[in-house]
Amino acid sequence: MREHWHKYLVDKNLCRGIVDVGCKNLYDPCDMGKSRLVSVFAVLGFAAFGFGASPWLAKSYHPVSASTSYFDGISGASVAGTARLGGVTRAGWWQSVLSPMNDLHPVGAERSYALSLQGGQQVGYAVFAGAEEAALWNGTAGSFVNLNPVGSTSSRAYGVDMGQQVGRALLGSVPVAGIWTGTAASWTSLMPAGADRSEAFAVHAGQQVGWARVNTTVSASLWSGTASSWVNLNPPTALRSEARGIHGNQQVGFATIGFEVRAQLWSGSASSVVDLHPAGASLSQAFGVNNGVQVGSMTIGGFPRACLWRGTAASCEDLSLALHPKYTSSYAQAVSHTIKGTTVVGTAYNSQTSQWEAVSWTRLNLRLGAPKP
């Protein structure tokens, strides 16, 4: 089970109101060994599953011999993710969902995770001697750059755009949102005045999103490159909130309103918030956005289902309908548009093998002619 993937943190901790060190890619298979990378993929259900009335083509790209695999980020056609092979969790990236995995696992690392990519760069973190250290790659394992700032006991990079990386560093036991520009020495804190902890998850066109705790309230946050640029996105009725994705003038995430965690969409201010929570769902979360399309998950009948919105709760599409029935849970993590159509990436739980598998959903010409992200 992907115990420390951020979706589970939300389910377990956000609903309890626990303020914890949130993280974008929160799975932590702890029993690691050494294994060679197997880059040949078993494309399970390579043809469209075609279940239900879904217009989406869903496929699993679970690597041969992997015990778990995940897609976490997409830019254009390229995908970032992770596969656990022979007991070793390894960061990787794919030129497209149809390509073999390019291994990013650094020499000497116990495990590694790739969470996002853009412009030929991939980011995530690697674990050395039990310590997590923010990682930057330029397409190969040998290009690994350790971004862990001086004085930090742990760090993770969650997002990348136009040569800027975002994430958090632990200073003592305090998570601090920050930005890098390619080196550990370039790290700059985004912690706003009055906050006692914070974290940044995504970046686009010089703006960053995440959360900050101010006056005991964890609030979805928007920055424009500096701590002083902080904008509080917490909806007026929310107990707490987090922003997880950004593209253009849209930010997505979730908020606790009453006793429910509900997917949210913002356009730069708290007052702009749109509630994306679908009818009939007990919980919903938005993780990614691109060109007006938002993706995440909704929980119905106790099971999370990958879903997609186009700006309103009523527009919600259940992506799990395109999966084979053996996939009982699923999450959509990121979305990308090309001239050919729209691709969503994420993960789904195979109840027959008890494994999480990297999956994609594709819909041709959903946004024909849309600008390339």
C-alpha positions as CSV (number, residue, x, y, z in Angstrom):
1,M,0.0,0.0,0.0
2,R,1.3,3.4,-0.9
3,E,1.2,4.5,2.8
4,H,2.8,7.9,2.5
5,W,1.3,9.1,-0.8
6,H,-0.3,12.5,-0.2
7,K,-3.8,11.2,-1.0
8,Y,-3.7,9.0,2.1
9,L,-2.3,11.7,4.2
10,V,-5.4,13.7,3.4
11,D,-7.7,10.8,4.2
12,K,-6.0,9.9,7.5
13,N,-4.8,13.3,8.8
14,L,-6.6,16.1,7.2
15,C,-10.0,14.8,8.3
16,R,-8.7,14.5,11.9
17,G,-7.4,18.1,11.8
18,I,-3.9,17.0,12.4
19,V,-1.2,19.4,11.1
20,D,1.5,17.3,9.8
21,V,4.4,17.6,7.4
22,G,2.3,17.2,4.2
23,C,3.9,15.8,1.1
24,K,3.0,15.4,-2.4
25,N,4.3,11.9,-3.0
26,L,3.7,10.3,0.3
27,Y,4.3,6.6,-0.1
28,D,7.1,5.0,1.8
29,P,7.9,1.4,1.1
30,C,10.5,0.9,3.8
31,D,12.0,-2.5,3.2
32,M,14.4,-1.8,0.4
33,G,17.0,-4.0,-1.2
34,K,19.1,-3.8,-4.3
35,S,17.9,-4.8,-7.8
36,R,18.7,-4.0,-11.3
37,L,16.1,-1.9,-13.1
38,V,13.8,-3.8,-15.4
39,S,12.7,-1.3,-18.1
40,V,10.5,-3.6,-20.1
41,F,6.9,-2.9,-19.4
42,A,4.0,-5.1,-19.2
43,V,1.2,-3.0,-20.6
44,L,-1.6,-4.7,-18.8
45,G,-4.8,-4.1,-20.7
46,F,-2.9,-2.2,-23.4
47,A,-6.0,-1.8,-25.5
48,A,-8.7,0.5,-24.1
49,F,-10.5,-1.1,-21.3
50,G,-13.7,0.4,-22.7
51,F,-15.9,-0.4,-19.6
52,G,-19.1,1.5,-19.0
53,A,-20.0,4.5,-21.2
54,S,-16.7,6.4,-20.7
55,P,-15.2,8.1,-23.7
56,W,-11.8,7.7,-22.0
57,L,-9.2,5.1,-23.0
58,A,-7.6,3.7,-19.8
59,K,-4.4,1.7,-19.7
60,S,-2.1,0.3,-17.1
61,Y,1.7,0.7,-17.5
62,H,2.8,-1.4,-14.6
63,P,6.5,-2.5,-15.1
64,V,7.4,-6.2,-15.3
65,S,8.5,-7.4,-11.9
66,A,7.4,-4.2,-10.1
67,S,5.4,-4.6,-6.9
68,T,4.1,-1.0,-7.2
69,S,4.2,1.8,-9.8
70,Y,2.9,5.3,-10.0
71,F,2.5,8.1,-12.4
72,D,2.7,11.5,-10.6
73,G,3.3,14.2,-13.2
74,I,3.0,14.9,-16.9
75,S,4.2,17.7,-19.1
76,G,3.3,17.5,-22.8
77,A,3.7,13.7,-23.4
78,S,6.4,13.1,-20.9
79,V,5.6,11.5,-17.5
80,A,7.3,11.4,-14.1
81,G,6.8,8.6,-11.7
82,T,8.2,5.8,-9.6
83,A,8.4,2.0,-9.7
84,R,9.4,-0.5,-7.0
85,L,11.5,-3.2,-8.5
86,G,13.1,-6.0,-6.6
87,G,12.3,-4.1,-3.3
88,V,14.0,-0.9,-4.5
89,T,11.8,2.2,-5.1
90,R,13.2,4.0,-8.1
91,A,12.5,7.4,-9.6
92,G,11.9,7.5,-13.3
93,W,10.5,9.3,-16.3
94,W,9.0,8.3,-19.5
95,Q,9.2,10.1,-22.9
96,S,5.6,9.2,-23.2
97,V,3.2,6.7,-21.6
98,L,4.2,4.3,-24.4
99,S,7.9,4.5,-23.8
100,P,10.1,2.5,-21.4
101,M,11.1,4.0,-18.1
102,N,14.3,6.0,-17.9
103,D,15.9,5.2,-14.6
104,L,16.8,8.2,-12.4
105,H,17.8,6.4,-9.3
106,P,21.0,8.0,-7.9
107,V,24.1,6.0,-7.0
108,G,24.1,5.3,-3.2
109,A,20.4,6.1,-2.7
110,E,18.2,3.7,-0.7
111,R,15.2,4.8,-2.6
112,S,14.1,7.7,-4.9
113,Y,10.9,9.3,-6.2
114,A,10.2,11.5,-9.2
115,L,7.1,13.7,-8.7
116,S,7.1,16.3,-11.5
117,L,8.8,17.3,-14.7
118,Q,9.0,20.1,-17.2
119,G,11.4,21.4,-19.7
120,G,13.8,18.5,-19.6
121,Q,14.0,18.6,-15.8
122,Q,12.6,16.1,-13.2
123,V,12.2,16.7,-9.5
124,G,11.5,14.7,-6.4
125,Y,13.7,13.3,-3.6
126,A,16.1,10.6,-2.8
127,V,16.8,8.9,0.5
128,F,20.5,8.6,1.6
129,A,21.3,6.9,5.0
130,G,17.7,7.4,6.1
131,A,17.6,11.1,5.2
132,E,15.3,12.6,2.5
133,E,17.0,15.0,0.2
134,A,15.4,17.1,-2.6
135,A,16.4,15.9,-6.0
136,L,16.8,17.5,-9.5
137,W,17.6,15.6,-12.6
138,N,18.1,16.4,-16.2
139,G,17.0,13.1,-17.7
140,T,19.6,10.7,-16.4
141,A,20.6,9.2,-13.0
142,G,24.1,10.7,-13.5
143,S,22.6,14.2,-13.7
144,F,21.3,14.0,-10.1
145,V,21.6,17.3,-8.2
146,N,21.2,17.3,-4.4
147,L,19.1,20.3,-3.6
148,N,19.0,19.8,0.2
149,P,19.8,23.3,1.7
150,V,22.5,23.8,4.3
151,G,21.0,23.3,7.7
152,S,18.1,21.2,6.6
153,T,17.6,17.8,8.0
154,S,15.2,16.7,5.2
155,S,13.9,18.1,2.0
156,R,11.6,17.3,-0.9
157,A,11.1,19.0,-4.3
158,Y,7.5,18.6,-5.6
159,G,7.2,20.8,-8.6
160,V,9.2,22.3,-11.5
161,D,8.6,24.9,-14.2
162,M,10.9,27.1,-16.3
163,G,14.0,26.2,-14.3
164,Q,12.4,26.8,-10.9
165,Q,11.9,24.0,-8.4
166,V,9.5,24.2,-5.4
167,G,9.1,22.1,-2.3
168,R,10.0,22.2,1.4
169,A,13.0,21.9,3.7
170,L,12.8,20.8,7.3
171,L,14.6,23.3,9.5
172,G,14.8,21.5,12.8
173,S,11.4,19.9,12.8
174,V,9.6,22.8,11.0
175,P,8.7,22.4,7.3
176,V,9.4,25.5,5.3
177,A,8.2,26.2,1.8
178,G,10.9,27.2,-0.6
179,I,12.2,27.7,-4.1
180,W,15.3,26.5,-5.8
181,T,16.9,27.5,-9.2
182,G,19.0,24.4,-9.8
183,T,21.3,24.3,-6.7
184,A,21.1,23.7,-3.0
185,A,22.6,27.2,-2.4
186,S,19.8,28.8,-4.4
187,W,17.1,27.8,-1.9
188,T,14.9,30.7,-0.8
189,S,12.2,30.5,1.9
190,L,8.6,31.3,1.1
191,M,7.5,31.2,4.7
192,P,5.1,34.1,5.1
193,A,5.2,36.5,8.1
194,G,3.3,35.1,11.0
195,A,3.4,31.5,9.8
196,D,5.1,28.7,11.8
197,R,5.2,26.1,9.0
198,S,4.5,25.9,5.3
199,E,5.0,23.8,2.2
200,A,4.9,24.4,-1.6
201,F,3.7,21.8,-4.0
202,A,3.6,23.2,-7.5
203,V,4.8,26.1,-9.7
204,H,3.8,27.6,-13.0
205,A,4.9,30.9,-14.7
206,G,6.6,32.2,-11.6
207,Q,3.8,31.5,-9.1
208,Q,3.8,28.8,-6.5
209,V,1.0,27.1,-4.5
210,G,1.0,25.1,-1.2
211,W,-0.1,25.8,2.3
212,A,1.0,27.9,5.3
213,R,-0.1,27.7,8.9
214,V,-1.0,31.1,10.3
215,N,-2.7,31.7,13.6
216,T,-3.1,27.9,14.0
217,T,-5.0,27.6,10.6
218,V,-3.5,25.7,7.7
219,S,-4.4,27.8,4.7
220,A,-4.1,27.2,0.9
221,S,-1.4,29.5,-0.3
222,L,-0.3,31.3,-3.4
223,W,3.1,33.0,-3.9
224,S,4.8,35.0,-6.6
225,G,8.4,34.1,-5.8
226,T,8.8,35.7,-2.4
227,A,7.5,35.2,1.1
228,S,6.1,38.7,1.1
229,S,3.9,37.9,-2.0
230,W,1.9,35.4,0.0
231,V,-1.9,35.3,-0.7
232,N,-4.2,33.4,1.7
233,L,-6.6,31.3,-0.4
234,N,-8.4,29.7,2.6
235,P,-12.2,29.8,1.8
236,P,-14.2,31.9,4.3
237,T,-16.0,28.8,5.7
238,A,-13.1,26.4,5.7
239,L,-11.4,25.0,8.8
240,R,-8.3,24.4,6.7
241,S,-7.2,24.1,3.1
242,E,-4.3,23.2,0.8
243,A,-3.5,24.2,-2.8
244,R,-1.8,21.4,-4.7
245,G,-1.7,22.4,-8.4
246,I,-1.4,25.6,-10.5
247,H,-1.6,26.5,-14.2
248,G,-2.3,29.9,-15.6
249,N,-4.7,31.8,-13.4
250,Q,-6.2,28.7,-11.8
251,Q,-5.2,26.9,-8.6
252,V,-6.6,23.7,-7.2
253,G,-6.6,21.8,-4.0
254,F,-9.1,21.0,-1.2
255,A,-10.6,22.4,1.9
256,T,-12.2,21.0,5.1
257,I,-15.7,22.5,5.2
258,G,-17.8,21.3,8.0
259,F,-16.8,17.6,8.3
260,E,-16.0,17.1,4.6
261,V,-12.8,17.4,2.6
262,R,-13.9,19.1,-0.6
263,A,-12.1,19.8,-3.9
264,Q,-11.6,23.5,-4.5
265,L,-10.7,25.7,-7.5
266,W,-9.3,29.3,-7.1
267,S,-8.4,32.1,-9.4
268,G,-5.9,34.0,-7.3
269,S,-8.0,34.9,-4.2
270,A,-10.0,33.3,-1.4
271,S,-13.1,35.0,-2.7
272,S,-12.7,33.4,-6.1
273,V,-13.1,29.9,-4.8
274,V,-15.4,27.4,-6.6
275,D,-16.5,24.2,-4.8
276,L,-15.8,21.2,-7.1
277,H,-17.2,18.6,-4.7
278,P,-19.4,16.2,-6.7
279,A,-22.9,15.3,-5.7
280,G,-22.9,12.0,-3.8
281,A,-19.2,12.0,-2.8
282,S,-18.1,11.8,0.8
283,L,-14.7,13.3,0.0
284,S,-13.0,15.0,-3.0
285,Q,-9.6,16.3,-3.7
286,A,-8.1,18.2,-6.7
287,F,-4.4,17.6,-7.4
288,G,-3.7,19.0,-10.9
289,V,-4.9,21.6,-13.4
290,N,-4.0,22.4,-17.0
291,N,-5.7,24.8,-19.4
292,G,-9.0,24.9,-17.5
293,V,-9.2,21.1,-16.7
294,Q,-8.8,19.9,-13.2
295,V,-8.1,16.3,-12.0
296,G,-8.2,14.5,-8.7
297,S,-10.4,12.0,-6.9
298,M,-13.8,11.6,-5.3
299,T,-14.7,9.0,-2.7
300,I,-18.0,7.2,-3.3
301,G,-19.1,4.2,-1.3
302,G,-15.8,4.2,0.6
303,F,-13.6,3.9,-2.5
304,P,-11.7,6.8,-4.2
305,R,-12.3,7.3,-7.9
306,A,-10.2,9.3,-10.3
307,C,-12.1,12.2,-11.7
308,L,-11.9,15.2,-13.9
309,W,-13.6,18.6,-13.8
310,R,-13.9,21.6,-16.2
311,G,-14.5,24.3,-13.7
312,T,-17.7,23.3,-11.9
313,A,-18.9,20.5,-9.6
314,A,-21.5,19.5,-12.2
315,S,-18.9,19.0,-14.8
316,C,-17.3,16.1,-12.9
317,E,-16.4,13.0,-14.9
318,D,-15.7,9.7,-13.3
319,L,-12.5,8.4,-14.9
320,S,-12.7,5.1,-13.0
321,L,-15.6,4.0,-15.3
322,A,-13.0,3.4,-18.0
323,L,-10.9,1.0,-15.9
324,H,-11.3,-2.7,-15.7
325,P,-13.5,-3.7,-12.7
326,K,-10.5,-5.2,-11.0
327,Y,-9.3,-1.7,-10.3
328,T,-11.3,-0.8,-7.2
329,S,-9.6,2.5,-6.3
330,S,-8.0,5.2,-8.4
331,Y,-6.5,8.7,-8.3
332,A,-5.8,11.2,-11.1
333,Q,-2.7,13.2,-10.3
334,A,-2.0,15.3,-13.3
335,V,-3.3,16.3,-16.7
336,S,-1.8,17.5,-20.0
337,H,-3.1,18.6,-23.4
338,T,-1.6,18.2,-26.8
339,I,-3.0,18.8,-30.3
340,K,-4.1,15.1,-30.3
341,G,-6.1,15.3,-27.1
342,T,-5.9,15.1,-23.3
343,T,-4.0,12.7,-21.1
344,V,-4.5,12.2,-17.4
345,V,-2.0,10.2,-15.3
346,G,-2.3,8.6,-11.9
347,T,-2.6,5.3,-10.2
348,A,-5.1,2.5,-9.6
349,Y,-5.4,-0.3,-7.2
350,N,-5.5,-3.8,-8.7
351,S,-7.6,-5.9,-6.3
352,Q,-6.5,-9.1,-8.0
353,T,-2.8,-8.6,-7.4
354,S,-3.1,-6.2,-4.4
355,Q,-0.8,-3.7,-6.2
356,W,-1.0,-0.1,-7.1
357,E,-0.3,0.4,-10.8
358,A,0.7,3.4,-12.9
359,V,-2.3,4.3,-15.2
360,S,-3.3,6.8,-17.8
361,W,-6.5,8.0,-19.3
362,T,-6.6,9.4,-22.8
363,R,-9.4,11.2,-24.7
364,L,-8.6,12.2,-28.2
365,N,-9.4,15.7,-29.4
366,L,-11.0,16.8,-26.1
367,R,-9.2,20.1,-26.5
368,L,-8.2,20.0,-30.2
369,G,-6.1,23.1,-30.9
370,A,-5.5,23.9,-27.3
371,P,-2.1,25.5,-26.6
372,K,0.7,23.2,-25.7
373,P,1.3,23.3,-21.9
